[in-house]
Amino acid sequence: MKTEILDSVESKSLKKEIPHFEIGDTVEVHCRIQEGDKVRKQIFAGTVIAREGRGINASFTVRRIVNNEGVERKFPLHSPNVLDIQAIRSGKTRRAKLYYLRNRTGKAVRLPQRHSKHTVSR
């Protein structure tokens, strides 16, 4: 009973369409950044290493390397500040969490490509 009530309230805040992406995919996350009274869009591109939660609490973690330093950001899936998620490349994995990529550098971070219909070529 309690979860049914919560789900009905949360359903109003859920996004209608969520793009398909999986663990290991390289994605571009378009975020809305507010600095003072200015609002701009920033793109964070990297590999999805984890997804967790369900419903309004669903989130995913994206990791990338910047200046030989690993940077991870955790994004709420249904946040109004996440404007768009674009899958760029599909990675082949056998695990649900790719935390082992934190210990790797250089070319060892790359995952083999999985050929699927949602891979976008540029």
C-alpha positions as CSV (number, residue, x, y, z in Angstrom):
1,M,0.0,0.0,0.0
2,K,2.7,2.4,1.0
3,T,4.8,1.8,-2.1
4,E,1.7,2.2,-4.4
5,I,1.1,5.7,-2.9
6,L,4.7,6.7,-3.3
7,D,4.9,5.4,-6.9
8,S,1.8,7.4,-7.8
9,V,3.3,10.6,-6.4
10,E,6.7,10.0,-7.9
11,S,5.3,9.2,-11.3
12,K,4.5,12.9,-11.9
13,S,8.2,13.8,-11.6
14,L,9.6,10.9,-13.8
15,K,10.8,11.7,-17.3
16,K,8.6,10.4,-20.0
17,E,11.4,9.0,-22.3
18,I,14.8,7.8,-21.1
19,P,17.4,7.0,-23.8
20,H,18.7,3.4,-23.8
21,F,22.2,3.0,-22.4
22,E,23.9,0.2,-20.5
23,I,26.9,-0.4,-18.3
24,G,30.1,0.0,-20.3
25,D,28.6,2.4,-22.8
26,T,30.3,5.7,-23.6
27,V,27.8,8.5,-23.1
28,E,27.5,12.2,-23.3
29,V,25.5,13.7,-20.5
30,H,24.2,17.2,-21.2
31,C,23.8,19.0,-17.9
32,R,22.3,22.4,-17.0
33,I,24.8,24.4,-14.9
34,Q,23.6,27.6,-13.1
35,E,26.3,30.1,-12.1
36,G,24.7,33.0,-10.4
37,D,22.0,34.3,-12.7
38,K,23.5,32.6,-15.8
39,V,22.4,29.2,-17.0
40,R,24.5,27.2,-19.5
41,K,24.7,23.7,-20.8
42,Q,27.8,21.5,-20.1
43,I,28.6,18.1,-21.6
44,F,30.2,15.4,-19.5
45,A,31.4,12.5,-21.7
46,G,32.6,9.2,-20.2
47,T,32.0,5.5,-19.6
48,V,29.0,4.4,-17.5
49,I,30.5,2.3,-14.7
50,A,27.3,1.8,-12.5
51,R,23.6,2.1,-12.4
52,E,21.5,1.9,-9.2
53,G,18.2,2.6,-7.8
54,R,14.7,2.5,-9.2
55,G,12.0,5.0,-10.0
56,I,12.7,8.5,-8.9
57,N,15.9,7.3,-7.1
58,A,17.5,5.8,-10.2
59,S,21.0,7.2,-10.9
60,F,24.1,6.3,-12.9
61,T,27.9,7.0,-12.5
62,V,30.0,8.2,-15.4
63,R,33.8,8.1,-15.3
64,R,36.4,9.7,-17.6
65,I,40.1,10.6,-17.5
66,V,41.0,14.3,-17.4
67,N,44.7,15.3,-17.3
68,N,45.7,11.7,-16.2
69,E,43.3,12.0,-13.3
70,G,40.1,9.9,-13.0
71,V,36.9,12.0,-12.6
72,E,33.5,10.4,-11.7
73,R,30.1,12.0,-11.6
74,K,26.9,10.5,-10.3
75,F,23.8,11.7,-12.1
76,P,20.2,11.3,-11.0
77,L,18.4,9.8,-14.0
78,H,15.2,11.8,-13.6
79,S,16.8,15.1,-12.6
80,P,15.6,18.2,-14.5
81,N,19.3,19.3,-14.6
82,V,20.1,16.3,-16.8
83,L,18.9,17.6,-20.2
84,D,19.9,14.7,-22.4
85,I,21.9,11.5,-22.5
86,Q,23.4,10.3,-25.8
87,A,25.0,6.9,-26.2
88,I,28.1,7.3,-28.3
89,R,29.7,3.9,-28.2
90,S,28.6,0.6,-26.8
91,G,31.1,-1.4,-24.6
92,K,31.0,-5.1,-24.1
93,T,31.0,-6.1,-20.4
94,R,30.2,-9.1,-18.3
95,R,29.7,-7.2,-15.0
96,A,27.1,-4.9,-13.5
97,K,29.6,-2.6,-11.9
98,L,32.9,-1.6,-13.6
99,Y,34.7,-0.3,-10.5
100,Y,37.8,-2.3,-11.6
101,L,38.4,0.5,-14.3
102,R,39.5,2.8,-11.5
103,N,42.8,0.9,-11.2
104,R,43.5,1.1,-14.9
105,T,45.2,3.8,-17.0
106,G,45.8,4.4,-20.7
107,K,44.5,2.0,-23.2
108,A,43.6,-0.6,-20.5
109,V,40.6,1.6,-19.7
110,R,39.0,0.9,-23.1
111,L,36.3,-1.8,-23.4
112,P,35.8,-3.9,-26.5
113,Q,33.0,-2.6,-28.7
114,R,29.7,-4.4,-28.7
115,H,27.9,-4.1,-32.1
116,S,24.3,-3.2,-31.5
117,K,21.7,-1.1,-33.1
118,H,21.9,1.8,-30.5
119,T,25.5,2.5,-31.2
120,V,25.8,6.0,-32.8
121,S,28.5,6.6,-35.3
122,R,29.8,10.1,-35.9
